[in-house]
Amino acid sequence: MLKVGLTGGIGAGKSEVSRLLVECGAVLIDADRIAREVVAPGTPGLAAVVETFGEGVLAPDGSLDRPKLGSLVFADPEKLAALNAIVHPLVGARSRELESAAAEDSVVVHDVPLLAENGLAPLYDLVVVVDVAPETQLDRLVRLRGMTEEDARARMAAQATREKRLEIADIVVDNDVPLDALRRRVREVWADLTRRAHAAHEQTEHTQE
């Protein structure tokens, strides 16, 4: 099994890269999706969030009002750290469960938005960073996600710098390109990942003999 950490700044197009890797055959473990699951109504995660931030972060139906919570934490490092302390251990535990269910020769891609911020690179065999210029991030957040420029800049500022992400990258996927070029690059990356996975699997089998 090859454990790959996939990350990139908000608006970098990491979700598109993960989708293309799944098309190639990767097993995807999406930290954002799991983060939503662990704070679903009725979970201990949601109870802990409400205890920390108050019932004002709940929507009328009792689910987590993610935009409201986001507006509280992204401009306040202490509150963001408090939220991460609740959610990250739950996400980590669920991710390990899903990983253990994958086949031994799989390429398991962990889609982790805050990989650089939380010093998680050592957990993976290698790290793939989806990279774009900050101007591209800002344009996508405002034009495609409907954020105000102020909100978009705040979200970007709450994350690691582009330089910090690139420091931990074993493979960089440039997403300041047309979709066809991105698809070609992802296929190249996939070929590299599968070679590494097969080599690791053969090494494991040889060691066990």
Secondary structure as a PSIPRED ss2 file (coil, helix, strand):
# PSIPRED VFORMAT (PSIPRED V4.0)

   1 M C   1.000  0.000  0.000
   2 L E   0.000  0.000  1.000
   3 K E   0.000  0.000  1.000
   4 V E   0.000  0.000  1.000
   5 G E   0.000  0.000  1.000
   6 L E   0.000  0.000  1.000
   7 T E   0.000  0.000  1.000
   8 G E   0.000  0.000  1.000
   9 G C   1.000  0.000  0.000
  10 I C   1.000  0.000  0.000
  11 G C   1.000  0.000  0.000
  12 A C   1.000  0.000  0.000
  13 G C   1.000  0.000  0.000
  14 K H   0.000  1.000  0.000
  15 S H   0.000  1.000  0.000
  16 E H   0.000  1.000  0.000
  17 V H   0.000  1.000  0.000
  18 S H   0.000  1.000  0.000
  19 R H   0.000  1.000  0.000
  20 L H   0.000  1.000  0.000
  21 L H   0.000  1.000  0.000
  22 V H   0.000  1.000  0.000
  23 E H   0.000  1.000  0.000
  24 C H   0.000  1.000  0.000
  25 G C   1.000  0.000  0.000
  26 A C   1.000  0.000  0.000
  27 V E   0.000  0.000  1.000
  28 L E   0.000  0.000  1.000
  29 I E   0.000  0.000  1.000
  30 D E   0.000  0.000  1.000
  31 A H   0.000  1.000  0.000
  32 D H   0.000  1.000  0.000
  33 R H   0.000  1.000  0.000
  34 I H   0.000  1.000  0.000
  35 A H   0.000  1.000  0.000
  36 R H   0.000  1.000  0.000
  37 E H   0.000  1.000  0.000
  38 V C   1.000  0.000  0.000
  39 V C   1.000  0.000  0.000
  40 A C   1.000  0.000  0.000
  41 P C   1.000  0.000  0.000
  42 G C   1.000  0.000  0.000
  43 T C   1.000  0.000  0.000
  44 P H   0.000  1.000  0.000
  45 G H   0.000  1.000  0.000
  46 L H   0.000  1.000  0.000
  47 A H   0.000  1.000  0.000
  48 A H   0.000  1.000  0.000
  49 V H   0.000  1.000  0.000
  50 V H   0.000  1.000  0.000
  51 E H   0.000  1.000  0.000
  52 T H   0.000  1.000  0.000
  53 F H   0.000  1.000  0.000
  54 G C   1.000  0.000  0.000
  55 E H   0.000  1.000  0.000
  56 G H   0.000  1.000  0.000
  57 V H   0.000  1.000  0.000
  58 L E   0.000  0.000  1.000
  59 A C   1.000  0.000  0.000
  60 P C   1.000  0.000  0.000
  61 D C   1.000  0.000  0.000
  62 G C   1.000  0.000  0.000
  63 S C   1.000  0.000  0.000
  64 L E   0.000  0.000  1.000
  65 D C   1.000  0.000  0.000
  66 R H   0.000  1.000  0.000
  67 P H   0.000  1.000  0.000
  68 K H   0.000  1.000  0.000
  69 L H   0.000  1.000  0.000
  70 G H   0.000  1.000  0.000
  71 S H   0.000  1.000  0.000
  72 L H   0.000  1.000  0.000
  73 V H   0.000  1.000  0.000
  74 F C   1.000  0.000  0.000
  75 A C   1.000  0.000  0.000
  76 D C   1.000  0.000  0.000
  77 P H   0.000  1.000  0.000
  78 E H   0.000  1.000  0.000
  79 K H   0.000  1.000  0.000
  80 L H   0.000  1.000  0.000
  81 A H   0.000  1.000  0.000
  82 A H   0.000  1.000  0.000
  83 L H   0.000  1.000  0.000
  84 N H   0.000  1.000  0.000
  85 A H   0.000  1.000  0.000
  86 I H   0.000  1.000  0.000
  87 V H   0.000  1.000  0.000
  88 H H   0.000  1.000  0.000
  89 P H   0.000  1.000  0.000
  90 L H   0.000  1.000  0.000
  91 V H   0.000  1.000  0.000
  92 G H   0.000  1.000  0.000
  93 A H   0.000  1.000  0.000
  94 R H   0.000  1.000  0.000
  95 S H   0.000  1.000  0.000
  96 R H   0.000  1.000  0.000
  97 E H   0.000  1.000  0.000
  98 L H   0.000  1.000  0.000
  99 E H   0.000  1.000  0.000
 100 S H   0.000  1.000  0.000
 101 A C   1.000  0.000  0.000
 102 A C   1.000  0.000  0.000
 103 A C   1.000  0.000  0.000
 104 E C   1.000  0.000  0.000
 105 D C   1.000  0.000  0.000
 106 S C   1.000  0.000  0.000
 107 V E   0.000  0.000  1.000
 108 V E   0.000  0.000  1.000
 109 V E   0.000  0.000  1.000
 110 H E   0.000  0.000  1.000
 111 D E   0.000  0.000  1.000
 112 V C   1.000  0.000  0.000
 113 P C   1.000  0.000  0.000
 114 L C   1.000  0.000  0.000
 115 L C   1.000  0.000  0.000
 116 A C   1.000  0.000  0.000
 117 E C   1.000  0.000  0.000
 118 N C   1.000  0.000  0.000
 119 G C   1.000  0.000  0.000
 120 L C   1.000  0.000  0.000
 121 A H   0.000  1.000  0.000
 122 P H   0.000  1.000  0.000
 123 L H   0.000  1.000  0.000
 124 Y C   1.000  0.000  0.000
 125 D C   1.000  0.000  0.000
 126 L E   0.000  0.000  1.000
 127 V E   0.000  0.000  1.000
 128 V E   0.000  0.000  1.000
 129 V E   0.000  0.000  1.000
 130 V E   0.000  0.000  1.000
 131 D E   0.000  0.000  1.000
 132 V C   1.000  0.000  0.000
 133 A C   1.000  0.000  0.000
 134 P H   0.000  1.000  0.000
 135 E H   0.000  1.000  0.000
 136 T H   0.000  1.000  0.000
 137 Q H   0.000  1.000  0.000
 138 L H   0.000  1.000  0.000
 139 D H   0.000  1.000  0.000
 140 R H   0.000  1.000  0.000
 141 L H   0.000  1.000  0.000
 142 V H   0.000  1.000  0.000
 143 R H   0.000  1.000  0.000
 144 L C   1.000  0.000  0.000
 145 R C   1.000  0.000  0.000
 146 G C   1.000  0.000  0.000
 147 M C   1.000  0.000  0.000
 148 T C   1.000  0.000  0.000
 149 E H   0.000  1.000  0.000
 150 E H   0.000  1.000  0.000
 151 D H   0.000  1.000  0.000
 152 A H   0.000  1.000  0.000
 153 R H   0.000  1.000  0.000
 154 A H   0.000  1.000  0.000
 155 R H   0.000  1.000  0.000
 156 M H   0.000  1.000  0.000
 157 A H   0.000  1.000  0.000
 158 A C   1.000  0.000  0.000
 159 Q C   1.000  0.000  0.000
 160 A C   1.000  0.000  0.000
 161 T C   1.000  0.000  0.000
 162 R H   0.000  1.000  0.000
 163 E H   0.000  1.000  0.000
 164 K H   0.000  1.000  0.000
 165 R H   0.000  1.000  0.000
 166 L H   0.000  1.000  0.000
 167 E H   0.000  1.000  0.000
 168 I C   1.000  0.000  0.000
 169 A C   1.000  0.000  0.000
 170 D C   1.000  0.000  0.000
 171 I E   0.000  0.000  1.000
 172 V E   0.000  0.000  1.000
 173 V E   0.000  0.000  1.000
 174 D E   0.000  0.000  1.000
 175 N C   1.000  0.000  0.000
 176 D C   1.000  0.000  0.000
 177 V C   1.000  0.000  0.000
 178 P C   1.000  0.000  0.000
 179 L H   0.000  1.000  0.000
 180 D H   0.000  1.000  0.000
 181 A H   0.000  1.000  0.000
 182 L H   0.000  1.000  0.000
 183 R H   0.000  1.000  0.000
 184 R H   0.000  1.000  0.000
 185 R H   0.000  1.000  0.000
 186 V H   0.000  1.000  0.000
 187 R H   0.000  1.000  0.000
 188 E H   0.000  1.000  0.000
 189 V H   0.000  1.000  0.000
 190 W H   0.000  1.000  0.000
 191 A H   0.000  1.000  0.000
 192 D H   0.000  1.000  0.000
 193 L H   0.000  1.000  0.000
 194 T H   0.000  1.000  0.000
 195 R H   0.000  1.000  0.000
 196 R H   0.000  1.000  0.000
 197 A H   0.000  1.000  0.000
 198 H H   0.000  1.000  0.000
 199 A H   0.000  1.000  0.000
 200 A H   0.000  1.000  0.000
 201 H H   0.000  1.000  0.000
 202 E H   0.000  1.000  0.000
 203 Q H   0.000  1.000  0.000
 204 T H   0.000  1.000  0.000
 205 E H   0.000  1.000  0.000
 206 H H   0.000  1.000  0.000
 207 T H   0.000  1.000  0.000
 208 Q H   0.000  1.000  0.000
 209 E C   1.000  0.000  0.000
